[in-house]
């Protein structure tokens, strides 16, 4: 353990949601059921990105039925994209640490503590949860998606002088003061390469990576990212890494 670990009090969990009426209550219940290490309290911030289904009303009902939990609900008046929803969540977050939790069932909140440990122990300022390292469960899905992910991670590493295995992962844990110091612009899935490039430029930042599980979805099950987002990711890597 580090000789001088920082005492953190609250983890802010940002949940960007767009048309996730089938899963939002399940995800929020899973988040509330997690017992965090380090005596951390939880602050949950759901950002409904102008869903056309019952995501907002289902979230409202869940909050009403769990009045003792600290859950804050934001709503965009028009659909802006996942990155924009995360920006809204970052602004609303009051915790010492911030993590993003997708509103689907691809990531397991019980693994928050895996990411928290290097920070609580005083070693890390940022922790990425990699779907491609360790012995955790990983659903087998799309070959070309995996190739694309590895290619984007390679490019990001090259321009940012990192050695991550999964730049595109949803699970990124940040010391809030570092994340809030960034001027983030990307409104869709370009958030991942942008935040990686900008966080890597902070002087003496300590970035760690840990293995996590991944329960991926098919497009029929609600997966939203597509090849256009991959092209945008390449642009973002060049813009914020090479041409910053």
C-alpha positions as a LaTeX table, in Angstrom:
\begin{tabular}{lrrr}
\hline
Residue & $x$ (\AA) & $y$ (\AA) & $z$ (\AA) \\
\hline
Unk1 & 0.00 & 0.00 & 0.00 \\
Unk2 & 1.12 & 3.55 & $-0.68$ \\
Unk3 & 2.65 & 5.28 & 2.34 \\
Unk4 & 0.26 & 8.20 & 1.95 \\
Unk5 & $-3.11$ & 7.14 & 0.46 \\
Unk6 & $-5.81$ & 9.78 & 0.04 \\
Unk7 & $-9.07$ & 9.37 & 1.94 \\
Unk8 & $-11.94$ & 9.39 & $-0.55$ \\
Unk9 & $-15.53$ & 9.74 & 0.64 \\
Unk10 & $-17.91$ & 9.36 & $-2.32$ \\
Unk11 & $-17.98$ & 7.58 & $-5.68$ \\
Unk12 & $-20.13$ & 9.31 & $-8.30$ \\
Unk13 & $-21.57$ & 6.78 & $-10.75$ \\
Unk14 & $-22.68$ & 8.34 & $-14.05$ \\
Unk15 & $-25.29$ & 6.31 & $-15.94$ \\
Unk16 & $-25.87$ & 7.65 & $-19.48$ \\
Unk17 & $-29.10$ & 6.15 & $-20.80$ \\
Unk18 & $-30.82$ & 6.18 & $-24.18$ \\
Unk19 & $-33.78$ & 3.84 & $-24.82$ \\
Unk20 & $-32.86$ & 1.42 & $-22.05$ \\
Unk21 & $-36.34$ & 0.89 & $-20.56$ \\
Unk22 & $-35.78$ & $-2.87$ & $-20.31$ \\
Unk23 & $-32.55$ & $-2.68$ & $-18.33$ \\
Unk24 & $-32.33$ & 0.64 & $-16.47$ \\
Unk25 & $-34.02$ & $-0.58$ & $-13.26$ \\
Unk26 & $-31.93$ & $-3.77$ & $-13.21$ \\
Unk27 & $-28.71$ & $-1.79$ & $-13.63$ \\
Unk28 & $-29.63$ & 0.72 & $-10.93$ \\
Unk29 & $-30.57$ & $-2.08$ & $-8.55$ \\
Unk30 & $-27.21$ & $-3.74$ & $-9.20$ \\
Unk31 & $-25.41$ & $-0.46$ & $-8.55$ \\
Unk32 & $-27.21$ & 0.06 & $-5.25$ \\
Unk33 & $-26.43$ & $-3.51$ & $-4.15$ \\
Unk34 & $-22.67$ & $-3.00$ & $-4.41$ \\
Unk35 & $-20.80$ & $-2.61$ & $-1.13$ \\
Unk36 & $-17.83$ & $-0.38$ & $-1.90$ \\
Unk37 & $-14.42$ & $-0.76$ & $-0.30$ \\
Unk38 & $-12.82$ & 2.10 & 1.59 \\
Unk39 & $-16.11$ & 3.03 & 3.30 \\
Unk40 & $-17.11$ & 4.90 & 0.14 \\
Unk41 & $-20.62$ & 6.21 & $-0.27$ \\
Unk42 & $-22.43$ & 6.13 & $-3.62$ \\
Unk43 & $-23.90$ & 8.98 & $-5.63$ \\
Unk44 & $-25.77$ & 7.84 & $-8.76$ \\
Unk45 & $-26.40$ & 10.28 & $-11.60$ \\
Unk46 & $-28.68$ & 9.02 & $-14.38$ \\
Unk47 & $-28.67$ & 11.12 & $-17.56$ \\
Unk48 & $-31.56$ & 10.31 & $-19.89$ \\
Unk49 & $-30.49$ & 11.38 & $-23.38$ \\
Unk50 & $-34.03$ & 12.20 & $-24.59$ \\
Unk51 & $-35.14$ & 8.56 & $-24.81$ \\
Unk52 & $-38.18$ & 7.79 & $-26.96$ \\
Unk53 & $-39.23$ & 4.89 & $-24.74$ \\
Unk54 & $-40.00$ & 4.61 & $-21.00$ \\
Unk55 & $-36.42$ & 5.02 & $-19.75$ \\
Unk56 & $-37.14$ & 8.31 & $-17.99$ \\
Unk57 & $-40.41$ & 7.19 & $-16.38$ \\
Unk58 & $-38.92$ & 3.84 & $-15.33$ \\
Unk59 & $-36.02$ & 5.67 & $-13.72$ \\
Unk60 & $-38.39$ & 8.03 & $-11.95$ \\
Unk61 & $-40.38$ & 5.09 & $-10.56$ \\
Unk62 & $-37.18$ & 3.41 & $-9.40$ \\
Unk63 & $-36.09$ & 6.56 & $-7.56$ \\
Unk64 & $-39.51$ & 6.85 & $-5.91$ \\
Unk65 & $-39.29$ & 3.23 & $-4.75$ \\
Unk66 & $-35.75$ & 3.73 & $-3.41$ \\
Unk67 & $-36.10$ & 7.06 & $-1.65$ \\
Unk68 & $-33.21$ & 6.33 & 0.70 \\
Unk69 & $-30.70$ & 6.09 & $-2.13$ \\
Unk70 & $-28.79$ & 9.09 & $-3.47$ \\
Unk71 & $-29.93$ & 9.05 & $-7.11$ \\
Unk72 & $-30.09$ & 12.19 & $-9.23$ \\
Unk73 & $-31.89$ & 12.22 & $-12.60$ \\
Unk74 & $-31.01$ & 14.58 & $-15.45$ \\
Unk75 & $-32.81$ & 14.70 & $-18.82$ \\
Unk76 & $-31.72$ & 16.15 & $-22.16$ \\
Unk77 & $-34.45$ & 17.93 & $-24.10$ \\
Unk78 & $-33.02$ & 16.48 & $-27.32$ \\
Unk79 & $-30.81$ & 13.52 & $-28.10$ \\
Unk80 & $-27.17$ & 14.62 & $-27.93$ \\
Unk81 & $-25.17$ & 11.40 & $-27.68$ \\
Unk82 & $-23.45$ & 9.31 & $-25.02$ \\
Unk83 & $-20.51$ & 11.68 & $-24.67$ \\
Unk84 & $-22.82$ & 14.64 & $-24.08$ \\
Unk85 & $-24.71$ & 12.64 & $-21.46$ \\
Unk86 & $-21.43$ & 11.90 & $-19.68$ \\
Unk87 & $-20.52$ & 15.61 & $-19.82$ \\
Unk88 & $-23.81$ & 16.40 & $-18.07$ \\
Unk89 & $-23.07$ & 13.73 & $-15.47$ \\
Unk90 & $-19.56$ & 15.06 & $-14.82$ \\
Unk91 & $-20.92$ & 18.56 & $-14.19$ \\
Unk92 & $-23.53$ & 17.20 & $-11.77$ \\
Unk93 & $-21.14$ & 14.87 & $-9.91$ \\
Unk94 & $-20.10$ & 15.91 & $-6.40$ \\
Unk95 & $-18.04$ & 12.82 & $-5.48$ \\
Unk96 & $-14.28$ & 12.53 & $-5.05$ \\
Unk97 & $-14.17$ & 9.73 & $-7.64$ \\
Unk98 & $-16.16$ & 9.27 & $-10.85$ \\
Unk99 & $-16.96$ & 6.16 & $-12.90$ \\
Unk100 & $-19.24$ & 5.60 & $-15.90$ \\
Unk101 & $-21.76$ & 2.75 & $-15.82$ \\
Unk102 & $-23.60$ & 1.99 & $-19.06$ \\
Unk103 & $-27.36$ & 1.51 & $-18.65$ \\
Unk104 & $-27.30$ & $-1.89$ & $-20.36$ \\
Unk105 & $-26.15$ & $-5.16$ & $-18.82$ \\
Unk106 & $-22.70$ & $-5.40$ & $-20.44$ \\
Unk107 & $-20.70$ & $-4.44$ & $-17.33$ \\
Unk108 & $-21.09$ & $-5.74$ & $-13.77$ \\
Unk109 & $-21.18$ & $-3.07$ & $-11.01$ \\
Unk110 & $-19.93$ & $-5.68$ & $-8.54$ \\
Unk111 & $-16.53$ & $-5.10$ & $-10.18$ \\
Unk112 & $-16.34$ & $-1.43$ & $-9.16$ \\
Unk113 & $-14.11$ & $-2.55$ & $-6.30$ \\
Unk114 & $-11.59$ & $-4.08$ & $-8.72$ \\
Unk115 & $-11.07$ & $-0.63$ & $-10.21$ \\
Unk116 & $-11.23$ & 1.14 & $-6.86$ \\
Unk117 & $-8.48$ & $-0.86$ & $-5.14$ \\
Unk118 & $-5.44$ & 0.76 & $-6.84$ \\
Unk119 & $-6.92$ & 4.21 & $-6.09$ \\
Unk120 & $-7.90$ & 3.45 & $-2.48$ \\
Unk121 & $-4.45$ & 1.94 & $-1.88$ \\
Unk122 & $-2.85$ & 5.18 & $-3.08$ \\
Unk123 & $-1.26$ & 3.98 & $-6.32$ \\
Unk124 & $-3.54$ & 5.33 & $-9.07$ \\
Unk125 & $-5.40$ & 8.47 & $-10.17$ \\
Unk126 & $-7.14$ & 6.76 & $-13.10$ \\
Unk127 & $-8.02$ & 3.08 & $-13.58$ \\
Unk128 & $-9.25$ & 1.46 & $-16.82$ \\
Unk129 & $-11.18$ & $-1.80$ & $-16.69$ \\
Unk130 & $-9.92$ & $-3.96$ & $-19.53$ \\
Unk131 & $-12.13$ & $-6.58$ & $-21.16$ \\
Unk132 & $-9.05$ & $-8.20$ & $-22.68$ \\
Unk133 & $-6.83$ & $-8.99$ & $-19.72$ \\
Unk134 & $-7.19$ & $-11.33$ & $-16.76$ \\
Unk135 & $-9.34$ & $-14.43$ & $-16.40$ \\
Unk136 & $-12.77$ & $-12.81$ & $-16.17$ \\
Unk137 & $-15.84$ & $-13.85$ & $-18.17$ \\
Unk138 & $-16.00$ & $-12.33$ & $-21.67$ \\
Unk139 & $-18.89$ & $-12.99$ & $-24.05$ \\
Unk140 & $-17.73$ & $-14.05$ & $-27.52$ \\
Unk141 & $-19.31$ & $-11.86$ & $-30.20$ \\
Unk142 & $-17.97$ & $-9.88$ & $-33.17$ \\
Unk143 & $-14.58$ & $-10.63$ & $-34.75$ \\
Unk144 & $-14.33$ & $-7.32$ & $-36.62$ \\
Unk145 & $-15.34$ & $-5.35$ & $-33.54$ \\
Unk146 & $-12.48$ & $-6.93$ & $-31.61$ \\
Unk147 & $-10.03$ & $-6.15$ & $-34.43$ \\
Unk148 & $-11.33$ & $-2.58$ & $-34.59$ \\
Unk149 & $-11.01$ & $-2.17$ & $-30.83$ \\
Unk150 & $-7.42$ & $-3.42$ & $-30.82$ \\
Unk151 & $-6.56$ & $-1.13$ & $-33.74$ \\
Unk152 & $-8.06$ & 1.93 & $-32.03$ \\
Unk153 & $-6.31$ & 1.06 & $-28.77$ \\
Unk154 & $-3.02$ & 0.66 & $-30.66$ \\
Unk155 & $-3.40$ & 4.08 & $-32.32$ \\
Unk156 & $-4.36$ & 5.71 & $-29.04$ \\
Unk157 & $-1.39$ & 4.15 & $-27.27$ \\
Unk158 & 0.99 & 5.26 & $-30.01$ \\
Unk159 & $-0.06$ & 8.91 & $-29.95$ \\
Unk160 & $-0.48$ & 9.13 & $-26.16$ \\
Unk161 & 2.54 & 7.01 & $-25.15$ \\
Unk162 & 0.44 & 4.49 & $-23.23$ \\
Unk163 & 0.24 & 0.68 & $-23.16$ \\
Unk164 & $-3.46$ & 0.09 & $-22.51$ \\
Unk165 & $-5.16$ & $-3.08$ & $-23.77$ \\
Unk166 & $-8.69$ & $-1.60$ & $-23.93$ \\
Unk167 & $-9.00$ & 2.14 & $-24.57$ \\
Unk168 & $-12.66$ & 1.82 & $-25.59$ \\
Unk169 & $-13.83$ & 0.28 & $-22.31$ \\
Unk170 & $-16.80$ & 1.88 & $-20.55$ \\
Unk171 & $-15.28$ & 1.27 & $-17.12$ \\
Unk172 & $-12.93$ & 4.18 & $-16.50$ \\
Unk173 & $-12.48$ & 5.36 & $-12.91$ \\
Unk174 & $-11.20$ & 8.91 & $-12.38$ \\
Unk175 & $-10.14$ & 11.10 & $-9.53$ \\
Unk176 & $-12.85$ & 13.74 & $-9.97$ \\
Unk177 & $-10.53$ & 16.72 & $-9.84$ \\
Unk178 & $-8.61$ & 15.44 & $-12.87$ \\
Unk179 & $-11.70$ & 14.61 & $-14.91$ \\
Unk180 & $-13.41$ & 17.91 & $-14.12$ \\
Unk181 & $-10.27$ & 19.80 & $-15.18$ \\
Unk182 & $-10.65$ & 18.58 & $-18.78$ \\
Unk183 & $-12.47$ & 20.53 & $-21.50$ \\
Unk184 & $-14.29$ & 17.67 & $-23.22$ \\
Unk185 & $-15.98$ & 18.21 & $-26.58$ \\
Unk186 & $-17.00$ & 14.86 & $-28.09$ \\
Unk187 & $-20.73$ & 14.25 & $-27.87$ \\
Unk188 & $-20.94$ & 10.62 & $-29.01$ \\
Unk189 & $-18.61$ & 7.64 & $-28.64$ \\
Unk190 & $-15.60$ & 9.87 & $-29.37$ \\
Unk191 & $-15.59$ & 10.49 & $-25.62$ \\
Unk192 & $-13.38$ & 7.43 & $-25.05$ \\
Unk193 & $-10.38$ & 8.42 & $-27.24$ \\
Unk194 & $-10.73$ & 12.10 & $-26.30$ \\
Unk195 & $-10.72$ & 11.57 & $-22.54$ \\
Unk196 & $-7.84$ & 9.10 & $-22.87$ \\
Unk197 & $-5.74$ & 11.56 & $-24.86$ \\
Unk198 & $-6.46$ & 14.46 & $-22.52$ \\
Unk199 & $-6.06$ & 12.57 & $-19.25$ \\
Unk200 & $-2.72$ & 11.18 & $-20.49$ \\
Unk201 & $-1.39$ & 14.74 & $-20.90$ \\
Unk202 & $-1.86$ & 15.64 & $-17.23$ \\
Unk203 & 1.52 & 15.94 & $-15.56$ \\
Unk204 & 2.47 & 12.99 & $-13.33$ \\
Unk205 & $-0.92$ & 11.29 & $-13.81$ \\
Unk206 & $-0.91$ & 7.68 & $-12.62$ \\
Unk207 & $-2.94$ & 5.42 & $-14.92$ \\
Unk208 & $-3.57$ & 1.76 & $-14.07$ \\
Unk209 & $-5.47$ & $-1.03$ & $-15.82$ \\
Unk210 & $-7.26$ & $-4.04$ & $-14.32$ \\
Unk211 & $-9.11$ & $-7.00$ & $-15.84$ \\
Unk212 & $-12.93$ & $-7.01$ & $-15.79$ \\
Unk213 & $-15.79$ & $-9.15$ & $-17.10$ \\
Unk214 & $-17.80$ & $-8.25$ & $-20.21$ \\
Unk215 & $-21.32$ & $-9.40$ & $-21.05$ \\
Unk216 & $-21.65$ & $-7.85$ & $-24.51$ \\
Unk217 & $-24.90$ & $-7.34$ & $-26.42$ \\
Unk218 & $-25.78$ & $-8.00$ & $-30.05$ \\
Unk219 & $-27.42$ & $-5.29$ & $-32.16$ \\
Unk220 & $-30.72$ & $-7.12$ & $-31.78$ \\
Unk221 & $-30.29$ & $-6.85$ & $-28.01$ \\
Unk222 & $-29.71$ & $-3.11$ & $-28.19$ \\
Unk223 & $-26.04$ & $-2.45$ & $-29.01$ \\
Unk224 & $-25.74$ & 1.04 & $-30.54$ \\
Unk225 & $-22.13$ & 1.65 & $-31.61$ \\
Unk226 & $-21.39$ & 1.22 & $-35.35$ \\
Unk227 & $-18.63$ & 1.59 & $-37.95$ \\
Unk228 & $-19.19$ & 5.35 & $-38.20$ \\
Unk229 & $-18.25$ & 5.66 & $-34.54$ \\
Unk230 & $-15.03$ & 3.78 & $-35.31$ \\
Unk231 & $-14.15$ & 6.28 & $-38.03$ \\
Unk232 & $-14.90$ & 9.13 & $-35.62$ \\
Unk233 & $-12.67$ & 7.48 & $-33.02$ \\
Unk234 & $-9.74$ & 7.50 & $-35.46$ \\
Unk235 & $-10.36$ & 11.19 & $-36.11$ \\
Unk236 & $-10.44$ & 11.88 & $-32.36$ \\
Unk237 & $-7.21$ & 9.99 & $-31.75$ \\
Unk238 & $-5.48$ & 12.10 & $-34.39$ \\
Unk239 & $-7.11$ & 15.35 & $-33.31$ \\
Unk240 & $-6.45$ & 15.05 & $-29.59$ \\
Unk241 & $-3.28$ & 12.99 & $-29.76$ \\
Unk242 & $-1.26$ & 13.98 & $-32.83$ \\
Unk243 & $-2.68$ & 17.44 & $-33.57$ \\
Unk244 & $-3.45$ & 18.62 & $-30.06$ \\
\hline
\end{tabular}
